[in-house]
Each structure stands twice: as structure tokens, then as C-alpha cells.
């Protein structure tokens, strides 16, 4: 296994310099003449997969708290208990957006690292991220509107969890964008019932990276994506790549929902 990736994280370069591992696994090639043992990259990748549950937990609890605060304040006003909310609703909504922004960036960075790409975020990646973020802000406007007027049929706490699910989707975005050219991508149905779109992507694969980006990613699809027929919420699908870092099983954070 030989992998070639780019890195500009000083922490990782430092670690590689002090690595006592045998270079038997090969070296990864870098821009600027920096080389890392494959084992160091594999370790960073494994760590990135492991960090996902923490990110999901933190975002779920902070976003859930803000959602409840919003709803309580909106209720005080709609029930005529106060003329103005104790905490301005706009300020809470802005904090919800800030949480989405920060968590999605972290998720994308973790996805890239999991794919073995240790570089900082590029402009192209930021553009993808921005598109997803703006979609979420639009949904959030509808959500906060419903909380003010008592609209919507779904339980609000459950609805807040959709934003957490989108963090998983953003992880896969980073994962795809971090793939080395020439990678072969497979979509695997997770351990649950599948919708038509997931079945289609699973059976059409494996894809070359270029085909996957054009036929799947650029059409708005990824595991857990809202664009799927199942709307992603119960989706437990995952992606694997031939190169550089193999993932043989469904990540544990795709727990049953
Ligand atoms: Zn699925």
C-alpha cells in the first residue's frame, strides 16, 4: 500500500519526525518535500473516525439546548406571559447557526482526515460546505418559524436531531473530497432497511472517484443526506475506498436510530 497525500499540519509533521516506526509500510509523498510514514497517516485516519461520536454528542447537546431555549421563549410570548422574549429569539437563532457552522467545518475536517488527507481546507471544499450550510439555514428558518407559531407535525426535539444527522453527511463530504485521485469508491447499505436511492447507489458501485463525484456527490447525495428518498435520517449507509485507508465495517457511530 503506497499512499500519496498532502499535509500542512505542523503537529502531524512533528509527530512524523519523531516517529520510530519502521518505514516498511512506505512513505506518503507530500508537497514541499515532506514525507510521512503511511502508519502515521493511518493512525490519524483511525483517530478521525473515533472522534466523530464526540462531535455528534457535543453538537446534539448544544443544538438541542438552544432549540429548547428558543421554543420556551417563543411560547412565553405566544401565550402572552411576556411581551418580549427573555432571550431575543434572533440571538438564539444566530447561536444555532454558529453551532451548525462550527460543527460542519469540524465534520468536514474529520472526513478529510479519515480519508488520509491532512491538509487544511481548500476554497473548493469551503464552497461545498457553504452550499450545505445555506441549505441548513433555510430549513432552520422554517423550523424557528414553526416553533413561534406552533406549526409542523413532528416533535421539535426530534426535528432538531435532523441537524445532527446532517453532521454525518458533512463527514462524508469531507471524506469524498479528501480522496486521492484514482480511488475507487463503494457505497454500502447499512444494517437497516434501505430506501430506493441508497439501493441504487450501492448496486451501481464501485465508482471511480470522478464518477462518484459527478453522479452522486454533485447531485446532492451522500450517506445520511437529506436528498435521499429516506431523507437520510434512518440511513446507516457508509462509503469505502480502495485507497488509501480501507474501512471494512460500518462505523460504530451509525448506530440504530
Ligand atoms: Zn442509506
Boltz pocket constraint, residues with backbone or C-beta under 6 A from the ligand:
constraints:
  - pocket:
      binder: B
      contacts: [[A, 189], [A, 190], [A, 193], [A, 194], [A, 195], [A, 198], [A, 223], [A, 224], [A, 234], [A, 235], [A, 236], [A, 237]]
      max_distance: 6.0
